[in-house]
Amino acid sequence: MVQIALDRDGGKARPLALILFVYMALGVQYAALTPAWQVPDEPAHYNVVRQIAQTGALPRLQRGDYDQAYLERLKAERFPPELPLDRVQYQDYQPPFYYLLATPVFIASGGSLLALRLLSVAFGAGALIFAYLAVRALTGPASPLPAITAGFMACLPQHVAMLAGVNNDSLSELLVAAGLFLILKEIRDGEAGPKASRSGPAAFFFPWSLGLVLGLAFLTKVWAYVLAPAALVMLGLRWRRLGWAHWRPVAGRAAQILGPALLMGALYWGRNWIVCGPFDVLCGNWHNQVVIGQPRTAEWLAQYGLVGYLERFARTTFQSFWGQFGWMGVLMDERVYGALLAFTALLGLGALIAWERRRQRLTPAQRDGLTVLAALAAVTLALYFFYNLTFVQFQGRYLFAALVPLGLAAAAGLWAWGDLLAGWLRRPVGWLVPVGGLIAMGALCVIALYRFVLPALA
């Protein structure tokens, strides 16, 4: 499916190949050079894979798997070899798909941390490919926005750092991007749907592909569940387009998507019903009981007050979206964050300019596609706020579930400024702005690793 889509691009997929090369070069450096366990929650994710490899069974989250004092000691002493890591098991409640895929790599490599990190880097490359395809399904192959979106994702320092660690984020992003590609492609194809221009096995497989991807998302990470509302919005838009009386084809399409997805998710939810208790199908309540000592929002509100809490929330979210490394303890220079704040403001203003210029010329399919992307971004942001109602988790990386729409907005902003530059100079040099912006971001990835991460953690 991916190869067919790329082949139809002809030579226009070449920028994607360059972006993937740059991303792999950055990702391999972060994977190889970042000191062991200095990616958030990496020991706990690694231990899930280790337990599956050693026991042949999925682990269970138990009391004592989270020890805040011991975890703080590990971080303060930079994970010395004399302190065992097998006590750090608080991710044992996670959906199993990533860990099952990582287990053969663990066994074949003798438990190599680098091998597992490189697996995550490879999943990240897949996320970039599907992000490119998703935006291309929205804009068409002639647009520069798919490549710029993928480039933004590939050169975002915090994103590269997370994709180079052992965690389920990379596979989760791959599945969300793949699902968005299928959704936006279905919207673009219109009523012909996923069977358009296909025959043989493809005609059978494609109607079920979105349901399979959504089901795998259910089995990978709770943050990947944002794909479900996106699919529902797509179905709602189709119902509105057909007319409210024509509910049968929409219901049939919903069954094709939700049927296999819910059946696959039920494998995980049913196990949790038994392991974590009735109705606790995500093990969220049980997890909250186990992680004793993790900073809570109520405590911070009492300590800092509402204004102080919100100031820390905004500042740390922004910094950790762009780059706050290690276990949130390695910051870049304040001047870097100042430049990134200005860059973010320019991206946002550019995106608004692009919207004002293009909104009257958008096709109905493009409007529906943007509605889906906006819904996914809104749900991701709502989940981030909801999570922080209980725990202090000011980590911008949680917004990476919406990195396709965020990357598209950034790409539109860069291209809009390029258009303005070309108009001011009356020369076709608009491409200099997005290319220059992505080069600067890639350079920041290198600077962050060698100037901030390694001196602080090595």
N, C-alpha and C positions, 0 to 999 in steps of 0.2 A: 504493500500500500504506500509506504513512504517512498520507495524507489520510483513507483509510477508517478507519484505527485511531483517528485524532483525532476524526473525525465521530461515532464511536460513544461518545465521551466526553461529548458534549453540552457543557454549560457547564463541566464539570469541567476542561477543558483551558485555561481562562482563566488560572489561575496560571502555566501554562507560557508563555503569551504574555507575561505580565509579566516572567517570568524571562528570556526571550529578549531582551526589550527592554533590561533591565538589563545582560545580558551583552554585547549589541551596543554599548551605550553605553560600557561599560568597555573592551571589546576594541578599539573604534575609537580611543579615547584612547590606549591602549597602543601600537597600531600606528602612529598618527600622531606621537606625541610621543617614544617611545623612540628615542634617537639611532641612526643607521644602524649596523648590524652589531653592536649591543650585545645580541644574543640569542645564547645558546650555539650555535656551529657555523653561524650564519646565513650568513656569507660562503661557506662550503663548499657549503651547500645551494643558495644562489643560483647559484653557479658551475655546478652540475649543470644547472640550467634554462638558463643562458646557453649552455652548450656544445651542448645539444640544439637550441636555437633557431638557433645559428649554423652548426652542422654537419649537422643533420638526423639525427644518430646518437647512440647512447648513449655516454657517455665511459667510459674505462677507468682504473682506479686504477693509477698508475705510481709508481715510486720517485721521490722528490722532491716528491710531492704533499702530503706532510706535513713541515713544517719547524718544529720546536718553537721554536727560537730566533726565527725570523721571526714566528711567531704571537704569541709573548710580546711582541715589540717592537710589533706592531700593537695589541695590547691595551693595553700601557703608554702608547702615544702616542695612543690612542683613534682608531685607524684614520684617520690623516691622508691626504688625497687624493694626496699625492706617493708614497705607498707602494702599489704595485699589489696588488689583491686576487686577480688571476687565478692567482696561485701557490698559493692556498688551495683545494685540490681533493681533500681527503682523504675526501669523501663520495661519490666517483665510483663506489664499489662498491655503493651502496644500490639496493634494488629500484626499478623505474622509474615505477610508476603515478602517484605524486604529481607527479613532475617532468613527465611527459607531459601531465597535466591543467593544470599551471602554465604550460607553454610557450606556448599561445595567449594567455594573459594577458600574459606577458612580451613577446610580439611586438606585441600590440595596444597595450600601454602604453609601448612603447619601453624596456622593461627597468625600469620603475618598481618600486622596492623597496616603496613603499606599496601599490601594486596587488597585489603578491604577498602582502604581509602581510594585506591585507583578504581575499584568497582563503582564507588559513588561518583567519581569523576566521569566515568563512562555513562552512567545514568544521566548525569547532568548534560552531557553532550546530546543525548536523546531528547532531553527537555528543550534544548535550544533548537533542534531540528523541528520538533513539533510546534514550538512557538512560532518559528518562521512560517511553517505551513499554515498555521491557524490565521496569522495576520494576512498571509497571501490569499487565503480563502475569502477574507473580508475585503481586501483592497484590490485584488487582481495582481497578476504577475508583473505588470509594468511598474508598479509602485516601488519606491525605495524603502517604504516603511517596514516591510517584513525583515529586511536585512538589518536596518537600524535597530529595530526592536530586539532581534537576536543579539546584536552587538552590545546593546545596553545591558542585557542580562549577562552576557559573557564577560563583561569588563567591570561589573559592580563588585568592589573589593569584598564586602561582607558575603555576598553571594558565592563568590569563588571560594572563600575560606570555608563556608559551610558545606559546599559541594565536595570539598577535598577532605572531609571528615567522615567517620563511620557514624552514619545516622540514616534514618528513613526519609529525610527531606528530599534527597535527589530523586528517588523513585516516585515519591509523591508528586513532585513537580512534573516529572515526565508524564505521569498519568493524567494530571490536570491539563497539561498542554495538549496531550493526545486527545482527550475528551473535547477540549475547546475546538481543536481542528475538526473533529467529526461534527460537532454542533454547527460551527460556522459554515462548513462545507454543505451540510444539509440545508441550512438557511439559504445559502447561495443557489443551490440546485433547485430550490423551490419545491413545487408539488411533485416533481419527478422523484424527489427523495433520494435515499442512498442507493436505489437500484438503477439510477439513471445511467444509460450508456454502458450497462454491464450485462454479461450473460455468463452462464455456467456457474462454477463454484462461487465467484465473486458476488453474483446476484443473490446467493443465499447468505453469504457471510456478512456483507456490509450492513444489512438491516439490523443485525445483532451486535455489530462491533461496538457501538456506543454503550450498550448495556453491559458488555463484557469489560470494557474499560472502566465504567462506573463501578462494577462489581469489584474489580481489582483495586480501585481506589478505596472502596470500603474496607478492603483487607490490608491496606498499606499504612494509612495514617488518618487520624480524625480530621486534620486540617484539609485533607483531600476531599472531604465530604462536601466542600463548597461547590464541587462539580455537580452535585445533585440539584441544588436550586437553579444552576445555570441551565440544566437540561429541562427542568420544569418551566422555566421562563420561555425557553424555545418552544415547548409544546403549547404554552398559553398564547404565544404570538401566532403560531400556526392556526390555532382555534379561532382567534380573532380575525385572521386574514381570510379563513374559509367561511366564516359566519358562525354565529353561536349555535345555529340549528344543526350544523354539520359536525357533530361531536364524535360520530362513530370512527372516522379515520384517525382522528386525534387519539381517541381511546385505544385504538389498535396499535398506533405507534407508541403510545405510552406503555402498553403491555410489552412490546418488543424491547423497550429500553429498561423499564423498571423490573420486569419479570426476572431476567437473569441476574440483574444487579442485586435485587433483594434476596434471591436464592443464594448467591455467593456470599453476601454480607451475613446472611443468617448462620453460616458456618461459624463465623467469629462471634456474633451476638449470642447464638445459642450456647456456645462454650462459656461465655462470660456470665450468662444466666446461672449456670451451675457453679462456676468458679468464684464469681464476685457477688453473687446473690441475685434473687429475682428482681427484675426490672432494671438492674444495673448493667445494661447490655454493653456499655462502653467502659465499664470498670471505673468510671469517674468518681463515684462516691467512695468506692473502696480505696482508690488512689489518694483521695483527699484525707482519708483516715490514716494512711500509711506514712505520708510525707510530713511527719511531725517536725516542726522546727523551720520549715520553709517560710520566708517572710510573707506575711499576710497584709492585705490592703488595709484592713481595719487598724492594724498596728501602726502602719505608716501614716494613716490619716491622723491618728491620735498623736503621733510623734511630730509630724511636720505641718499639720493643718492642711486644709483643702488647697490653698494656693501653693504651698511648698510641695505638696504631693503632685499637683498638676504640672508644676514647673519641672520637676524631676521626670515625670512621665513624658512630657514633650521633648525635653532635651535628650534623654537617654534613648527614646524611640528613634529620633532623628539620627543620632550618632550611630546607633547599632544597626540601622538600616544601611548606612553607607560603610561603616567599618568601626567596630569596637570588638576587639579580638580576644582570643583566649576565652576564659570564662567571664567575659565582659570586663576584664581588668586591664586590658591593653588598649589605651586610647591613642589616637593620632594627635598631632599638634593642633592647638586651638585655631591656628591660622588656616589649617586644612579644613576644619569644620566650618570656619567662616566662609571660605571659598566655596565649599559644598552647599552652604545655605544660599549663597548668591546664585550658584549654578541651578539649584532646585527651584528657586524663584523664577529664574529665566525659563527653565523648562515648563513650569506651570503657566507662565504668561504666554509662552510660545504655543502651548497646547490650546489655550483659549483663542489665540489669534487663528490657529489652524481650524478650530471648530467654527468660528465666525465666518471664515472664508469658504468653508466646504459644506456647511450644514444644509444649505439650500440645494446643493447638487448631489446630495447623498441619494442613492437608490433605496427603495423600500427594504431590500435585503440588507444593505449596509446599516440602515437605521436599526433593524432588528438585531443584527450582529453586535452593534455597539450597545444596545440595550442588554443583551446577554452578558457582555463583558463588564458593563457597569454593575449589573446585578451581582456577578461573582465578586467584584471588588468590594461592593457594599457589604455583602455577607461576610467576607474575610475581615473587613474592618470591624464589623459588629462582633464577630467572634473574638477578635483581639480585645475589644473593650470588655466583653463579657468575661473573658479569662482573667482580666485584671481587676474585676470586681471582687475576686476572692484572693488571688495570689499576686504578689508583686513580680510581674513578668514583663518588664519594659524592654522587650527584645524585638527590634524591628524586623528580624528574620522571620517572624511569624507572618508578616505581610507578604512574604515571598510566594505564598499560595496564589496571590493575585498579581504575580510579576508579569504575566502576559498583558493584561490591560494596563498596568502601570508602565511597562516598557513601551507599549504602543503610544501612550500619552507622551512619554519622554521623546520617543522617535518623532511624533508629530510636532512637538515643540522645537526640536533641533532642526527639522526640515523647514518649519515656518521661518525661523531666524535665517536659515540659508536663503530662502526665497526673498526675504527682505534685503539681505546683503546683495544678492544678485540684482535686485531692483535699484538699490542705491548706487551700485557701481556700474550698472548697465552692462554687465558681463555675466556669462554663464558660470559663475563660481559658487553657486549656492551649495554645492556638495562639500565645500571646504568646512562648513560649520558642523554637520554631523560627523564627517570623518575626523575633523580636529577634536570634537568632543569625545568621540570614542577612543581616539589615541590617547587623549589626556586621562581618560578613565583607566585604560590599560596600563599607562605609566604609573598611575596611582596604585594599582594593584601591586606592581613591582616595588614601588617605594614603601608601601605599607608593610610588605613582607620583610624587606631587608632593612628598613629604617626603624620600624616600630615593633613588629612581631618578634623577630629573631633576637634583637638586643634585649628585649624584655623577658623572653621566655627561654632562650637557649642557655 
